[in-house]
């Protein structure tokens, strides 16, 4: 599903032509240090290319992100000039020690008039979680689901501890190694700085949107992240998004699902509480009994 933060772009041909102009116009810029490769993805956000770093042959992904009409720049410690918001958020989460390997690493970046360019690590082999699940007819074993969810939750907690709200945790924004099930959280284009007060606007994907935004027009960062993790877990184990009737049963406390462990069912109930004050805390999720058989 598309993210609401993705502006409507021009045609694919127009995007390709714009990208070519950028390459031709900046022969000595950041792009000249990488060998040109195929398109990995494109949309309203811009274009992502595969590239190889000339100095050592490192495989990377290069994202040319189209600037929205009201481009947001923010200041962060260690950088004298304001940075594009997405770049700044990635720098904040990447600067954590020890490094969080479940979050994509920003290797280099450059600001341009209409685009900003980001050079990102490109783990190989990898695909996004949505494509990966299509190989398993939309679901995964509970053990596999637990391994994936541990990593995504760990990445979400690290974002929060770095003062970052990702706000678009979904299958398409999670890269997975199909051989090892190692994951990485990507695409901070819908993100923001995490704040204690409520947000009164939503950027992200509708299916993962917290219900309090629909009913009250506002939400808080960490409880909204907990909700999106609950939606993600539900979709991983059942292959579809939770519908209104399913959410009502889950919140009633009488929910039972054959074939699903008692601990997994309890965690889903803790995550998908319609009342945000009743949801499990983000930092408490990995202490839940469902994760106890996994070691970090």
C-alpha positions in Angstrom: 0.0 0.0 0.0 1.3 3.5 -0.8 2.4 5.8 2.0 0.5 9.1 2.4 3.8 10.9 2.6 4.7 10.0 -1.0 3.7 12.9 -3.2 2.3 12.2 -6.6 5.1 12.2 -9.0 5.4 12.7 -12.7 5.4 9.8 -15.2 8.1 7.2 -15.0 9.6 8.5 -18.2 9.8 12.0 -16.7 11.5 10.6 -13.6 14.1 8.8 -15.7 14.8 11.9 -17.8 15.2 14.0 -14.6 17.7 11.4 -13.2 19.7 11.4 -16.4 19.9 15.2 -16.3 21.2 15.0 -12.7 23.9 12.6 -13.7 25.0 14.8 -16.7 24.9 18.0 -14.7 27.1 16.8 -11.8 29.9 14.9 -13.3 32.2 15.6 -10.4 29.6 15.1 -7.6 28.9 12.1 -5.3 27.5 10.0 -8.2 30.8 10.1 -10.1 32.2 7.8 -7.4 29.8 5.0 -8.2 29.3 2.8 -11.3 25.8 3.2 -12.8 23.4 0.3 -12.3 19.8 -0.7 -12.8 16.7 0.8 -11.1 15.7 -1.1 -7.9 12.6 0.9 -7.3 10.7 4.1 -8.1 7.7 6.1 -7.1 6.5 9.4 -5.9 9.6 9.7 -3.7 12.0 9.4 -6.6 14.2 6.6 -7.8 16.5 4.0 -6.1 19.4 2.6 -8.2 21.9 -0.2 -7.6 25.4 1.0 -7.9 29.0 -0.1 -7.2 31.5 2.0 -5.4 34.5 2.5 -7.8 37.2 2.5 -5.1 36.4 -0.9 -3.6 33.5 -2.5 -5.6 31.1 -2.2 -2.6 27.5 -2.8 -3.7 25.3 0.1 -2.6 21.8 1.6 -3.2 21.6 5.2 -4.3 18.3 7.0 -3.6 17.5 10.2 -5.5 14.7 11.6 -3.4 12.5 14.3 -4.9 12.1 17.3 -2.6 8.5 18.1 -1.7 7.1 21.6 -2.2 7.6 22.3 1.5 10.9 20.6 2.1 11.8 20.3 5.8 15.3 20.8 7.1 16.4 20.3 10.7 19.5 20.9 12.7 21.2 18.1 14.6 24.3 18.0 16.8 27.6 17.8 14.9 26.3 19.4 11.7 26.6 23.2 11.4 24.0 23.5 8.6 20.4 22.2 8.6 19.9 18.9 6.9 17.1 17.3 4.9 14.8 15.7 7.4 15.2 12.1 6.1 19.0 12.5 6.0 19.1 13.9 9.6 16.9 11.1 10.9 19.2 8.4 9.4 22.3 10.1 10.8 20.7 10.2 14.3 19.9 6.4 14.3 23.2 5.5 12.6 25.2 7.3 15.2 24.1 5.1 18.0 26.8 3.0 19.7 26.9 0.1 19.4 25.6 0.2 15.8 22.1 -1.2 15.2 22.6 -3.6 12.3 18.8 -3.9 11.9 18.6 -0.3 10.6 19.9 0.5 7.1 23.2 2.5 7.2 23.6 5.9 5.4 27.1 5.8 3.8 27.1 9.2 2.1 24.7 12.0 0.9 24.5 15.2 -1.1 21.9 18.0 -1.3 20.8 19.3 -4.7 18.3 21.9 -5.9 15.4 19.6 -6.6 16.7 16.3 -5.1 18.8 15.0 -2.3 21.0 12.0 -2.9 21.6 9.2 -0.3 24.1 6.4 -0.7 22.8 3.5 1.5 24.2 0.1 2.3 22.8 -2.7 0.1 22.8 -6.1 1.9 23.0 -9.1 -0.4 21.0 -11.2 -0.9 17.9 -9.3 0.1 14.3 -8.5 -0.9 11.6 -6.6 0.9 9.3 -8.5 3.4 6.3 -8.2 1.1 8.0 -9.9 -1.7 9.6 -12.5 0.6 6.2 -13.4 2.0 4.8 -14.0 -1.4 7.1 -17.0 -1.6 5.3 -18.4 1.5 1.8 -17.7 0.3 1.5 -14.7 2.6 2.4 -16.3 5.9 5.4 -17.6 7.8 5.9 -20.1 10.6 5.5 -18.7 14.1 9.2 -19.3 14.8 10.1 -17.3 11.6 7.6 -14.6 12.5 9.2 -14.3 16.0 12.7 -13.9 14.6 11.6 -11.2 12.2 9.5 -9.4 14.8 12.4 -9.4 17.3 14.6 -7.6 14.8 12.0 -5.1 13.6 11.0 -4.3 17.3 14.7 -3.9 18.2 15.1 -1.4 15.4 12.0 0.5 16.4 13.2 0.7 20.0 16.6 2.0 18.8 14.8 4.7 16.7 12.9 5.8 19.7 16.0 5.9 21.9 17.6 8.1 19.2 14.7 10.5 19.2 13.4 9.4 15.9 9.9 8.4 14.8 9.9 6.2 11.7 6.1 6.3 11.3 6.0 4.0 8.3 6.9 0.5 9.6 5.4 -1.9 7.1 6.4 -4.9 5.0 7.7 -2.8 2.1 10.1 -1.0 4.4 11.8 -4.0 5.8 14.6 -5.7 3.9 15.1 -9.4 4.6 17.9 -11.8 3.7 15.9 -14.9 2.5 18.6 -17.3 3.6 19.2 -16.0 7.2 16.0 -14.0 7.9 18.2 -11.1 8.9 16.2 -7.8 8.5 16.9 -4.1 8.1 14.5 -1.2 8.6 14.6 1.2 5.6 13.0 4.4 4.3 12.7 7.2 6.9 11.0 9.5 4.4 7.8 9.6 6.4 9.6 10.1 9.7 10.0 12.9 12.1 11.7 13.8 15.4 10.1 12.0 18.3 8.4 14.3 20.7 6.4 13.9 23.9 3.4 15.8 22.8 0.8 14.5 20.3 1.0 14.7 16.5 -2.0 16.0 14.7 -1.1 14.9 11.2 -0.2 11.5 9.9 2.4 10.5 7.4 2.6 6.8 6.6 0.5 4.0 5.3 -3.2 3.9 6.0 -3.4 0.2 7.0 -0.9 0.8 9.8 -2.4 4.1 11.0 -3.3 4.1 14.7 -7.0 4.2 15.4 -6.8 7.1 17.7 -5.9 9.4 14.8 -9.2 8.5 13.1 -11.2 9.0 16.3 -9.4 11.9 17.9 -7.2 13.4 15.2 -4.1 13.0 17.2 -1.7 10.3 18.4 1.6 9.9 20.3 4.7 8.5 18.7 5.6 5.4 20.7 2.0 4.0 21.1 1.5 4.5 17.3 4.7 2.5 16.7 3.4 -0.2 19.0 0.2 -0.3 17.0 2.0 -0.6 13.6 4.1 -3.5 15.0 0.9 -5.2 16.0 -0.5 -4.8 12.5 2.7 -6.1 11.1 2.7 -9.2 13.3 -0.9 -9.9 12.5 -0.2 -9.7 8.8 2.8 -11.9 9.1 1.0 -14.7 10.9 -2.4 -14.5 9.2 -1.6 -13.0 5.7 -4.0 -10.1 5.9 -4.6 -6.9 7.8 -6.9 -7.1 10.9 -10.4 -6.0 10.1 -12.8 -4.1 12.4 -14.6 -7.2 13.6 -11.3 -9.0 14.3 -10.1 -6.0 16.3 -13.2 -5.9 18.4 -12.8 -9.6 19.3 -9.1 -9.1 20.0 -10.0 -6.2 22.4 -12.8 -8.1 24.1 -10.3 -10.5 25.6 -12.2 -13.5 24.3 -10.1 -14.0 21.2 -8.8 -17.5 20.4 -7.0 -18.6 17.3 -6.3 -22.3 16.6 -2.8 -23.0 15.6 -1.4 -19.9 17.3 0.5 -20.2 20.5 -1.0 -18.7 23.6 2.0 -16.3 24.0 1.7 -15.0 20.4 -2.0 -14.5 20.8 -1.4 -12.5 24.1 1.3 -10.3 22.5 -1.1 -9.5 19.6 -3.7 -8.5 22.1 -1.2 -6.3 23.9 -0.1 -4.6 20.7 -3.5 -4.1 19.1 -5.4 -2.4 21.9 -7.7 0.3 20.4 -7.1 2.4 23.5 -3.4 3.6 23.3 -3.2 3.8 27.1 -3.8 0.0 27.3 -1.1 -0.9 24.8 2.1 -2.5 25.9 5.0 -0.1 26.1 7.4 -0.1 23.2 10.4 -0.9 25.4 8.5 -3.7 27.1 7.7 -5.7 23.9 11.0 -7.7 23.8 10.5 -8.7 27.4 7.2 -10.5 26.5 7.2 -14.2 27.0 6.7 -14.8 23.2 10.3 -13.7 22.7 12.0 -15.4 25.6 13.2 -18.4 23.5 15.2 -16.1 21.3 18.5 -14.6 22.3 19.7 -11.3 21.0 
